[in-house]
Each structure stands twice: as structure tokens, then as C-alpha cells.
Amino acid sequence: MSSSSSSYLRDEDLTQETRDLISSLPSEKGWLVSQMYQFQGRWHTQALLQGLLQYQKHFEAKDSDIILVTNPKSGTTWLKALVFSLINRHKFPVSSGDHPLLVTNPHLLIPFLEGVYYESPNFDFTELPSPRLMNTHISLLSLPESVKSSSCKIVYCCRNPKDMFVSLWHFGKKLASQETADYPIEKAVEAFCQGKFIGGPFWDHVLEYWYASLENPNKVLFVTYEELKKQTGDTIKRIAEFLGCGFIEEEEVGGIVKLCSFESLSSLEANREGKLPNGVETKAFFRKGEVGGWRDTLSESLAEEIDRTMEEKFQGSGLKFSC
Ligand SMILES: Nc1ncnc2c1ncn2[C@@H]1O[C@H](COP(=O)(O)OS(=O)(=O)O)[C@@H](OP(=O)(O)O)[C@H]1O
């Protein structure tokens, strides 16, 4: 393991319950982790599977909760910063020089549910200030019952699969063990397309939340990384309206856009130095922050392979990415 490896990729500290379950699950070799396990239709690392089990068992949603849901590398860090600054804009005016985001990585301000349940099983979620803001990568199917049955709100952010894959590919290169570091990209694309990927299938994850947002628009808001890039202010206003944040001044929207921009966040000391409790360096969450950046990593044929799969999987859903 490299010194920056994530504890989510290791298999220490597993409870007997997780070990017993794991022994009964289908497993596959992965490129980011040497082994991943299929539970409720999705592929998980051992650590995040344990976090998920605890989360399903113990988390009690409140009507006022806000849950940000993403696939990894789809805009999580950015969405966390945007929604944190939006809902806290009265407590922490965005133009103030002592805004928490100026000195703290967004992942340290907003808990990652399955990660916290793995790392700190005794963490008291009831202590979080209201409205509680949290994030997860878990599929709709695996969300705890109380999240589905309560009036809590879900903001889902999706990213075009080629950029998402490439972002995870580069992230994985930094974190992977020696065993998986030399994994060929062609095999990783194949596994991604087949859905044999951490948290995957990507396609099912996206489609579940896409349909949920169409069926229940008051419960699930679906936004994309690409629209956040193109129309950051308008997307913040959509999120604000969905969350019932009340009137928001244009100046505040502009302040949030600026505070949370890739350029601003990535230049802060908190996001250039330091590590999260899981061992990942904060700078690992900021790479290029572009739409279409996949071009410098994917060959034409690999890009076409992802495009073909996307067309097939999203066919008839009304969902598409043209970048
Ligand atoms: N503020 C802001 N604006 C625009 N883009 C941003 C921002 N912050 C992070 N990023 C880019 O998002 C990618 C990381 O995705 P996540 O934050 O979802 O990663 S994680 O799942 O939390 O590990 C990763 O994308 P790539 O650059 O393509 O690798 C980051 O650079």
C-alpha cells in the first residue's frame, strides 16, 4: 500500500458479522482493490460494505435531513461545498473571511455515511446541527428504510461516465496497492462497462436515482456535474428551491459560485496539504475539474466502448451525456 492509501481499501478491523457475510457473497478481483464483493446488486470493498451494513442497521433519518448522493468522482466534493455554503449562508456569510470552507476540506465538514460507520461506529449523528447534511455513494435500493420513508431530501449528482471513469482511474493510480497499480486501462474500462466496479454498476446507480427524481421530484433532485459547470448559479438556485432555502440574493449565489469554484478550493492550504482520517490526502480530490478531460487518458476505442454501453443502458430513459 502506498502511504496515501485509503483505509476504505483495506480489510482490517472487520467485525465477525462482516466476515461471515463476506464469505457468502460473490466476489471478483478488482483493479482498485484486489477483491470486491457483491451485495444487494452492487460491488463493494470490505470496509465500505461493513460501513453500509452499520448504516442500514443504525441510521435513523429525520425529515429535515439532506443527503447528497453521488457515484465516486462525480462531483461529491464540489456538491458538498456548494450545499454546505448554501444552507449555512446566514450562519457563515459566503463573503466573510472566516468561512469554514476557507480552512477545512469539504469532506471534513460533511460526513460520508458509510465511511463514518466503518471508521467511527460510535459517531453520534444526532449531534450534527440541523438540518443534517451528509453524503453517501450507496444505491437507492440499499438506502436505509428511514431515508426512503421520511421526508428527508436527496440531491443526486451524476457525471458523464467517461470523465467519471478517468477521474477514478487517476485517483486509483495514487491509492492502489502494488497488486492493482499495474492494471491495464483496457481491462478497467471493460470492467466498468460490465458494472464490475466499486459501487457499480454505475449505470444502475444513475438510472435508479434518475427515475426516482422523475417519480418523486420533491424527494430527489437530479443534477449533473456538467450543468453545474455550465450554469453553476442557476443550478445552485434549483438546489435552493428544492431544499426550500427561501429567497436567495444574486450576490449570495455569486459568492457561493466563487467560494466553491475549483480554482478557489484547490488553491487553499486545507486542500493542498493534510489528510482525511481515512488516510487520503486532501489534494487528491482536486485534479483537473474539467468537462471532457477524459480525452487525454482514453483512446478513441475505449471512449467508444463506454459510449456504446451508455447508449445501450440509458436507452429509453431520456438521460444522455453528449460530452
Ligand atoms: N470545486 C470543484 N469544481 C469542479 N470540479 C471539482 C471541484 N472539486 C473537485 N472537483 C473534481 O471532482 C472530481 C472528484 O470527484 P469527487 O469529489 O466526487 O470525488 S470523491 O468521490 O469525493 O472521492 C475530480 O475530477 P477530475 O479533475 O476530473 O479528476 C476533481 O478535480
The ligand as a Gaussian input file, in Angstrom:
#p B3LYP/6-31G(d) Opt

LIG

0 1
 N      -14.936000      22.764000      -6.924000
 C      -14.856000      21.905000      -7.923000
 N      -15.317000      22.222000      -9.146000
 C      -15.233000      21.363000     -10.171000
 N      -14.702000      20.118000     -10.083000
 C      -14.241000      19.740000      -8.873000
 C      -14.289000      20.604000      -7.745000
 N      -13.748000      19.961000      -6.698000
 C      -13.349000      18.758000      -7.132000
 N      -13.638000      18.628000      -8.448000
 C      -13.379000      17.472000      -9.325000
 O      -14.275000      16.414000      -8.988000
 C      -13.611000      15.158000      -9.145000
 C      -13.563000      14.447000      -7.805000
 O      -14.829000      13.892000      -7.618000
 P      -15.478000      13.690000      -6.195000
 O      -15.407000      14.920000      -5.427000
 O      -16.824000      13.093000      -6.438000
 O      -14.514000      12.590000      -5.560000
 S      -14.874000      11.669000      -4.297000
 O      -15.887000      10.700000      -4.729000
 O      -15.324000      12.514000      -3.210000
 O      -13.593000      10.984000      -3.980000
 C      -12.215000      15.477000      -9.664000
 O      -12.347000      15.458000     -11.092000
 P      -11.118000      15.245000     -12.067000
 O      -10.349000      16.506000     -12.044000
 O      -11.734000      15.015000     -13.421000
 O      -10.343000      14.060000     -11.582000
 C      -11.998000      16.875000      -9.115000
 O      -10.998000      17.588000      -9.788000

